[in-house]
Amino acid sequence: MPTMKRSTLVLLALSLATLTGCATLKNLFKKPRVTFKTARLQNASLSDATVDVIYEVDNPNPFGLSLAKVDYAFFVEGKQVVAGAPKQGLALKANGTNDLVFPANVKFADIVPVVETFLTKDAANYKVQGSLGIDTHTPIGIITFPLQQEGTFEIPKLPNVQFEAPRITNISLSGATVEFPLNITNRNSFPLPIAGLAGDLKVAGASVGTLSTGNLGMLDGKGAKQVTLPLQINFLKAASAASALRSGNAQVSWNAHLTSGTQSLPLNIGQLLQFKH
């Protein structure tokens, strides 16, 4: 057989084998499944939060897959916010399942004109749009999956702050030292950082000084902290407070600001308290 004919036959055989192999691979290949799993709040404060949108990717094939490309957009209350691709990428082992996490940092001041009003809501609406490309590392190439999801996530709420009965530790004609116990309760299911509360305190309508908690750190989800704040009250500057303390009952008002994250929010507390000796 001439050399030219033998070469042609070899090429035809190889081409046929390649086509047969591709056809067999396509018949054996099982399409991965990409399903929405959950949207969870991370690193939340009263100024911002990270919303992790999690998809589950299942690879039913006997060979590995990888993430090739991501086109991802995240919207909160109709406004697009900065969102990132999965930090760890995606490397699926044969017959494996992975979580694919898309983080988005939501700054509340970028979403609404008044953060204080936004924080009174129970939940915010979000929407996901985009696509995910998975590389099969085979002649099949890259398979594209749509990313479409709508839902809500919990909005951080201001903690509940209340005074307990104050204790007078020292009293004279000119003044008194009073300890004000303060209960701070996190109403959220997730931890909340409290950088501090501070503001002007009035007793029986008279301004008696400034109460400040300092940095309270992280409040556990549904957790509470109690701090006791001492204050020296000068009766010469607050005569009505002197009479109220001696009677044992007084209306106390605290026009404070609570700081969490980069946000400082007003917190006005008014209570009728019984002063203990």
TIMARSE-386805 format. One record per residue (C-alpha): residue number from 1; residue in one letter; x, y, z. Coordinates in steps of 0.25 Angstrom, whole numbers, plus 2048, in hexadecimal, padded with zeros to 3 digits. Each point is the difference from the previous one (the first is absolute). Layout:
<fikols>
{NUM,A,{X,Y,Z}}
...
</fikols>
This chain:
<fikols>
{1,M,{800,800,800}}
{2,P,{806,80E,7FC}}
{3,T,{805,808,80C}}
{4,M,{7F6,80B,7FD}}
{5,K,{7F4,7F7,801}}
{6,R,{805,7FA,80D}}
{7,S,{801,80E,806}}
{8,T,{7F2,804,7FC}}
{9,L,{7FB,7F3,806}}
{10,V,{807,803,80D}}
{11,L,{7FB,80E,801}}
{12,L,{7F2,7FC,7FD}}
{13,A,{801,7F5,80B}}
{14,L,{805,80A,80A}}
{15,S,{7F5,80A,7FC}}
{16,L,{7F5,7F5,801}}
{17,A,{806,7FC,80E}}
{18,T,{800,80F,805}}
{19,L,{7F2,802,7FB}}
{20,T,{7FB,7F3,806}}
{21,G,{807,804,80D}}
{22,C,{7F9,80E,800}}
{23,A,{7F3,7F9,7FD}}
{24,T,{802,7F6,80C}}
{25,L,{804,80B,809}}
{26,K,{7F4,809,7FD}}
{27,N,{7F7,7F4,802}}
{28,L,{807,7FC,80E}}
{29,F,{801,80F,805}}
{30,K,{7F5,804,80A}}
{31,K,{7FD,80E,801}}
{32,P,{804,807,80E}}
{33,R,{7F4,805,808}}
{34,V,{801,80E,806}}
{35,T,{7F5,803,80A}}
{36,F,{7FE,80C,80A}}
{37,K,{802,7FC,80E}}
{38,T,{7FF,80D,809}}
{39,A,{803,80E,803}}
{40,R,{806,803,80D}}
{41,L,{805,80D,807}}
{42,Q,{80E,801,805}}
{43,N,{808,80B,807}}
{44,A,{7F4,808,802}}
{45,S,{800,80E,807}}
{46,L,{7F6,80B,800}}
{47,S,{807,806,7F5}}
{48,D,{802,7F5,7F6}}
{49,A,{800,7F1,7FF}}
{50,T,{806,7F5,7F7}}
{51,V,{7F5,7F8,7F9}}
{52,D,{806,7F2,7FB}}
{53,V,{7F7,7FA,7F5}}
{54,I,{803,7F1,800}}
{55,Y,{7FE,7F6,7F4}}
{56,E,{803,7F1,800}}
{57,V,{807,7FA,7F5}}
{58,D,{7FF,7F1,7FE}}
{59,N,{809,7F9,7F6}}
{60,P,{7FB,7F2,7FD}}
{61,N,{80C,7FD,7F6}}
{62,P,{80C,7F7,803}}
{63,F,{809,80B,7FD}}
{64,G,{803,80E,806}}
{65,L,{7FA,80E,7FC}}
{66,S,{804,80E,803}}
{67,L,{7FA,80E,800}}
{68,A,{803,807,7F2}}
{69,K,{7F9,80D,801}}
{70,V,{7F6,808,809}}
{71,D,{7F6,80B,7FC}}
{72,Y,{7F9,804,80D}}
{73,A,{7F8,80C,804}}
{74,F,{7F9,802,80D}}
{75,F,{7F5,80A,803}}
{76,V,{7FA,805,80D}}
{77,E,{7F3,807,800}}
{78,G,{802,802,7F1}}
{79,K,{80E,806,802}}
{80,Q,{80D,7F9,7FB}}
{81,V,{80A,7FE,80A}}
{82,V,{80F,7FB,800}}
{83,A,{801,7F1,7FF}}
{84,G,{80C,7F7,7FF}}
{85,A,{802,7F2,7F9}}
{86,P,{803,7F4,809}}
{87,K,{80D,802,807}}
{88,Q,{804,7F1,7FF}}
{89,G,{7FB,7FF,7F2}}
{90,L,{7FB,7F2,7FD}}
{91,A,{807,7F3,7FE}}
{92,L,{7F7,7F4,800}}
{93,K,{805,7F2,802}}
{94,A,{7FA,7F5,7F9}}
{95,N,{7F2,7FD,805}}
{96,G,{801,80B,80A}}
{97,T,{7F7,80C,805}}
{98,N,{805,80E,803}}
{99,D,{7FA,80C,806}}
{100,L,{803,80D,7F8}}
{101,V,{7FF,80D,808}}
{102,F,{7FE,80D,7FA}}
{103,P,{802,80B,80A}}
{104,A,{7FA,80E,7FF}}
{105,N,{803,80C,809}}
{106,V,{7F4,808,803}}
{107,K,{802,80E,805}}
{108,F,{7F2,804,805}}
{109,A,{803,80F,7FD}}
{110,D,{801,7FD,7F2}}
{111,I,{7F3,7F9,7FF}}
{112,V,{7F7,80A,807}}
{113,P,{800,80F,804}}
{114,V,{7FD,7FE,80E}}
{115,V,{807,7F4,807}}
{116,E,{7F9,801,80D}}
{117,T,{7F2,7FE,7F8}}
{118,F,{806,7F4,7F9}}
{119,L,{804,7F9,80D}}
{120,T,{7F2,800,804}}
{121,K,{7FC,7F6,7F5}}
{122,D,{800,7F1,803}}
{123,A,{806,7FC,7F2}}
{124,A,{806,806,7F3}}
{125,N,{7FE,7FA,7F2}}
{126,Y,{80B,7FB,7F8}}
{127,K,{802,7FB,7F2}}
{128,V,{80B,7F8,7F9}}
{129,Q,{802,801,7F1}}
{130,G,{80C,7FA,7F8}}
{131,S,{806,7F3,7FB}}
{132,L,{80A,7F5,804}}
{133,G,{80A,7F9,7F6}}
{134,I,{805,7F3,804}}
{135,D,{80C,7FA,7F8}}
{136,T,{7FE,7F1,7FE}}
{137,H,{80F,7FE,7FC}}
{138,T,{7FB,7F8,7F4}}
{139,P,{7FC,803,7F1}}
{140,I,{7F3,804,805}}
{141,G,{806,80D,805}}
{142,I,{7F9,80A,80A}}
{143,I,{7F2,7FE,804}}
{144,T,{7F8,80C,804}}
{145,F,{7F6,801,80B}}
{146,P,{7F6,80C,803}}
{147,L,{800,806,80E}}
{148,Q,{7F3,805,803}}
{149,Q,{7FA,802,80E}}
{150,E,{7F8,809,809}}
{151,G,{7FD,800,80F}}
{152,T,{802,808,80C}}
{153,F,{80A,801,80B}}
{154,E,{7FF,805,80F}}
{155,I,{803,80F,803}}
{156,P,{808,803,80C}}
{157,K,{7F8,806,80B}}
{158,L,{804,80A,80B}}
{159,P,{802,7F9,80D}}
{160,N,{7F6,802,80C}}
{161,V,{806,809,80B}}
{162,Q,{7FA,801,80D}}
{163,F,{804,806,80E}}
{164,E,{7FF,7F7,80C}}
{165,A,{7FE,807,80E}}
{166,P,{80B,80A,803}}
{167,R,{808,7FF,80D}}
{168,I,{804,80C,808}}
{169,T,{80E,7FD,806}}
{170,N,{803,80D,806}}
{171,I,{7F7,80C,803}}
{172,S,{803,80E,806}}
{173,L,{7FA,80E,800}}
{174,S,{808,803,7F4}}
{175,G,{7FF,7F4,7F7}}
{176,A,{7FF,7F1,7FF}}
{177,T,{807,7F4,7F9}}
{178,V,{7F6,7F8,7F8}}
{179,E,{802,7F2,7F9}}
{180,F,{7F7,7FE,7F4}}
{181,P,{7FF,7F1,7FC}}
{182,L,{7FD,7FF,7F1}}
{183,N,{7FB,7F3,7F9}}
{184,I,{803,7FF,7F1}}
{185,T,{7F9,7F5,7F9}}
{186,N,{803,7FC,7F2}}
{187,R,{7F3,7FD,7F8}}
{188,N,{806,7FA,7F4}}
{189,S,{803,7F1,7FE}}
{190,F,{80E,804,7FC}}
{191,P,{80C,807,808}}
{192,L,{800,80F,800}}
{193,P,{80C,809,803}}
{194,I,{7FD,80B,809}}
{195,A,{80C,80B,800}}
{196,G,{7F9,807,80B}}
{197,L,{7F4,809,806}}
{198,A,{802,80E,805}}
{199,G,{7F7,80C,802}}
{200,D,{7FA,80A,809}}
{201,L,{7F9,7FB,80D}}
{202,K,{7F4,808,806}}
{203,V,{7FA,7FD,80E}}
{204,A,{7F3,807,803}}
{205,G,{802,809,7F4}}
{206,A,{80E,804,804}}
{207,S,{80C,7FD,7F8}}
{208,V,{80A,7F9,80A}}
{209,G,{80B,7FC,7F7}}
{210,T,{804,7F6,7F5}}
{211,L,{7FF,7F1,801}}
{212,S,{809,7F8,7F7}}
{213,T,{802,7F1,7FF}}
{214,G,{80D,7FF,7F8}}
{215,N,{802,7F5,7F6}}
{216,L,{7F6,7F4,803}}
{217,G,{806,7F7,7F6}}
{218,M,{7F8,7F5,7F9}}
{219,L,{7F2,7FD,805}}
{220,D,{7FC,7F1,7FE}}
{221,G,{7F4,7FD,7F8}}
{222,K,{7F4,802,809}}
{223,G,{80A,803,80B}}
{224,A,{801,80B,80B}}
{225,K,{80A,808,807}}
{226,Q,{7FF,808,80D}}
{227,V,{809,80B,803}}
{228,T,{800,80A,80C}}
{229,L,{803,80E,7FE}}
{230,P,{804,809,80C}}
{231,L,{7FC,80F,7FF}}
{232,Q,{803,80B,80A}}
{233,I,{7F4,80A,801}}
{234,N,{802,80E,804}}
{235,F,{7F4,805,807}}
{236,L,{804,80E,7FF}}
{237,K,{7FE,7FF,7F1}}
{238,A,{7F4,7F7,800}}
{239,A,{7F7,804,80C}}
{240,S,{7F4,7F8,7FB}}
{241,A,{809,7F3,7FF}}
{242,A,{803,802,80F}}
{243,S,{7F2,800,804}}
{244,A,{7FD,7F4,7F7}}
{245,L,{80B,7F8,806}}
{246,R,{7FC,803,80E}}
{247,S,{7F2,7FC,7FD}}
{248,G,{805,7F3,7FA}}
{249,N,{7F9,800,7F2}}
{250,A,{803,808,7F4}}
{251,Q,{7FE,801,7F1}}
{252,V,{80D,7FD,7F9}}
{253,S,{802,803,7F1}}
{254,W,{80D,7FD,7F8}}
{255,N,{802,806,7F3}}
{256,A,{80B,7F7,7FB}}
{257,H,{806,7FC,7F3}}
{258,L,{803,7F1,7FD}}
{259,T,{80C,7FD,7F7}}
{260,S,{801,7F3,7F8}}
{261,G,{809,7FE,7F5}}
{262,T,{802,80E,7F9}}
{263,Q,{7F1,804,804}}
{264,S,{7FC,809,80C}}
{265,L,{7F1,800,803}}
{266,P,{7F8,807,80A}}
{267,L,{7FA,7F8,80C}}
{268,N,{7F7,808,809}}
{269,I,{7FC,7F9,80D}}
{270,G,{7F6,805,80A}}
{271,Q,{7FD,7F8,80D}}
{272,L,{7FA,803,80D}}
{273,L,{80A,7FA,80A}}
{274,Q,{800,7FD,80F}}
{275,F,{80E,803,806}}
{276,K,{806,7F7,80A}}
{277,H,{809,804,80B}}
</fikols>
